[in-house]
Amino acid sequence: MPAQTAPAEAPVAQPSTADQTTAAPAPAPTASEPEVATAQDIVVTGSRITASGFTAPTPTTVIDAGSIAANAQPNVFATIAQLPSLQGSTGTSTGTFSTSSGQQGLSSFSLRGVGAIRTLTLLDGQRVVGANATGVPDISLFPQLLIKRVDVVNGGASASYGSDAVGGVVNFITDTRFKGVKGNIQGGITTYGDNEQVLLQLAAGTNYLEDRLHIVASTEYSHDAGIGGGDFGTELANGRDWFRQSTLINRNVLNDGSPQYLFLDNAQPYNYTKYGLITAGPLQGTAFDQSGQPFQFQYGSNGTPARDAAGNVNGCYPGFCIGGDLSGNVDAGRSLQSRIQRVNSYGRIGFDWAPDNEIYVSANIGQVKTSNQPVGGQNRPNLTIQCANPFVPTLVQAACATAGITNFQYGTSNAALGNTQVYTDRRQYRFVAGAKGRQLVAGSNWTYDMYYEHGTNYSNIDVNNVLLSNRFNQAINATTLNGAIVCANPVARANGCQPLNIFGGNPSQGALSYIMPDNGPRQRTRQTQDVISVNFSGSPFSLWAGPVSFAFGGEFRHEFYEVTADAYGAGIDNTPNNAAYPFDPTLLTGGNNWYAGNYKNGRGAYSVKEAFVETNVPILDSDGLGRANVNGAVRVTDYSTSGTVWTWKIGGTWDLPIDGFRLRGVTSRDVRAPNLSELFAAPVTTTLPGFFDPFRNVNVLAIQNTIGNTSLTPEIARNSTVGIAFSGSSLVPGLSLSVDYYQLKIKDLVSSLGAADIVNLCFQNILPDSCGAFNLNNTNGPNFINVQAFNLASIDTNGFDFEASYRWQRPLGLPGSFTLRGLATHIRKFVTDTGLPGTIPNDTAGVNIGNTPDWKWLAVQTYANDDFSLLLQERWFSDGVLGHQYVQCAPGNCPVSTNNRPTIDKNSIPGAFYMDVGGTYNVTDQVTGYFKVDNLFDRDPSRSPFFVNPALYDVYGRTYRVGVRYQF
């Protein structure tokens, strides 16, 4: 039979004896005779118990290698992230609008919408070094071709696995006994002719010494060309036409009977344009074309310039008109997907020193390189230009004289400066040595699993083509000296200042090199993780219903990180000047000199010591009452930064005497300790180019500084699930159904207010303490908002998970099988309480600018036989809102707008339906060709006031993939 024939199935299927929902394996040796593991081989993720017949109470979904192959994604992350219970995962289309986050191209999972930092991701049950200071690993660096299955635990598992398993656990299980050679070659492209993809994978395995020495290895190369930014205005990359420059406009009027917020398309900022605009005073409305010639700017909304000092526009809203000349808008310049190249290699050597006892070493070395364009241009509003500046056109100088002014306010997208590019380079070196097996102790079998892991991750960020703000300010302040145009400031001239003409699109190369030096912002991070773990499991005695199982063990973990940045971003007190970043007296010595990418220095470490015990007690085993067990665990954890915390779980399963029915339930106390970033992070800066200042009714350029807090304590969660499953019934063979209710409450949540919330709480005098956290009219440096995390907030979420599948063998007498599968998650509520006085809890279930739609489902229909397979897959999530805090109303009927209950004209965002199609054909017994089309109907994203939400919507468009798999 073909070794690579894979039924094209979704990642869902029949519950197994381990109470897991699993996709059927790829056929071998025939489509109706799948390989199955023996009972003693079952290891249940979500529990440390390893015993034959044990059923864990926590719902677990299993995605096998056949399902991963059928989905034909260039990264296994994309397949797992389609599961409805995964909400808010990050991938190559998220983080692309950022310069400073360092998360571009970082693939990490988020269960239950509580964030990747609250989802524990493991490789063969072992921790993996984080790919950045938040501690989350990058799935792109895992050995993907050797993955045998992926277990997704939908519930808390801190008592079994320790910190971070609040939303659940995703565990990648590799094939450590693979024999032979297999490979995969794949290519892809979108219907728009971009994001060209190449994937090359190769794995091999063999054994020696009478099958006692096992060697497996794999390597892979993947390149996604990405989807770059579009042009200025509203034109996206390569003909995509769904962008409308939708914006949430704050009228900043609370009590006139009309909505405070307006959700409108074609928003036109009127404080800058592509090649420059005079924004206030008698000459307001004078714009400049690429050659520097003045013309009258076309305001939207039939607006006319008020020509006052504040820069108001008659007939328009604060900061925006609607329609008009949109050629200077910058948002369309954002990358829709990062360009990403990943290379990784994996090797493992295991030696059976006795039957069922192995010692092993493994190495995983990988690199992920990305690039993205965060926005178009480098817009600078609110500039002051002297009329005597020699670059000011003669006509404008004459108009200045007529108006009796010596300077004017000016704004520009800086299109002539080009676009900023961000490059990241993450390299992971992970090594594991361990031993596992079983031994007979006091008449019963005990398993052991112990390992030491050391991982190091190096993360480099480099930013090209970004301006130094103070040098820009010096360069645009030009004068004439001895008949030559020079920078007006003699100190700046002495330090290399070259005058910059910002009227039009023809700056000199000398000016560009001065304001945007070759050595741009840079950050270098080294992060290490060391883990020692020892676990034992056995069944030392039996009771009336069966053997009682125990597991116990301990773990020590040390996390460390160090980050250094360039002198201009971090400040010369932290990073001394050098040849690459020489001293310049016009720059701020404290840092924050770049337009974007002001990275900082930081360093921190913590250690964790843990011990746990878990037990499983069977309490029923009879034909009349069925079979039931109780499972419990407790863990004590000591953090070097915050002391000791206890976690526990208690649950059970009951196989009813009714054929095929099982009840299950579990409740647990889970924890997440603050990560290195939250505790010790050097400030992470984010540039906000159009931040609204309600005090002056203007949009300003501001820097958001996110800083660490060493006083943070662990988050505490209470996680409960209860459900019923039906499978394996002789009455309806092939049918599997399950429904589970979940509730997750997290207190002492590590969180911070957003920049806009901090400013608004001050502006409306709700939280006066927040007024000291920002300065939006800073005369001594860049405008800023400081954001810091505290243990103040809480999350309360609940909902339902549904799973169903039906397999029909030999449908209508045809060879092979026909399978229907589906899973869905319904979020009833997702309430976040900031814990701040004067605020109310906010329910984000069904908020489609976030990660938690009301409903999300995945359905698949498959026909597969020994020669070919065909797949149809549907992905859908429900219509939603911008926010439940908003009061939707029409002009003349609106109540008073407040910070907690603001008014809005439209509070809805449609959901989306996507259909995918795929198939395979067995060319020979060893070679299989396949194809896949994602987003078959090329469904566009819904409009959003925040450009687009790639966490929910497909931003690529229709994507084609073809490939060949082989195995010998």
Secondary structure, 3 states (H helix, E strand, C coil): CCCCCCCCCCCCCCECCCCEEECCCCCCCECCECCCCCHHHCCCCCCCCCCCCCCCCCCEEEEEHHHHHHHCCCCHHHHHCCCCCECCCECCCCCCCCCCCCCCCCCECCECCCCHHHEEEEECCECCCCCCCCCCCCHHHCCHHHEEEEEEECCCCHHHHCCCCCCEEEEEEECCCCCEEEEEEEEEEECCCCCCEEEEEEEEEEEECCCCEEEEEEEEEEEECCECCCCCCCCCHHHCCCCCCCEEEECCCCCCCCCCEEEECCEEECCCECCCEECCCCCCCEEECCCCCEEECCCCCCCEECCCCCCCEECCECCEEECCCCCCCCHHHCCCECEEEEEEEEEEEEEEEECCEEEEEEEEEEEEEEEECCCCCCCEEEEEEECCCCCCCHHHHHHHHHHCCCEEEEEECCHHHCCCEEEEEEEEEEEEEEEEEEEEECCEEEEEEEEEEEEEEEEEEEEECCCEHHHHHHHHCEEEECCEEEECCHHHHHCCCCCCCCCCCCCCHHHHHHHCCCCCCEEEEEEEEEEEEEEEEEEEEEECCEEEEEEEEEEEEEEEEEEEECHHHHCCCCCCCCCCCCCCCCCCCCCCCECCCCCCCEEEEEEEEEEEEEEEEEEEEECCCEEEEEEEEEEEEEECCCEEEEEEEEEEEEECCCCCEEEEEEEEEEEECCCHHHHHCCCEEEEEEEEEECCCCEEEEEEEEEECCCCCCCEEEEEEEEEEEECCCCCCCCEEEEEEEEEEEEEEEEECCCHHHHHHHHHCCCCHHHHHHEECCCCCCCEEEEEECEEEEEEEEEEEEEEEEEEEECHHHCCCEEEEEEEEEEEEEEEEECCCCCCCCEECCCECCCCECCEEEEEEEEEECCCEEEEEEEEEECCEECCCCCEECCCCCCCCCCCCCCEECCCCECCEEEEEEEEEEECCCCEEEEEEEECCCCCCCCCCCECCCCCCCCCCCCEEEEEEEEEC
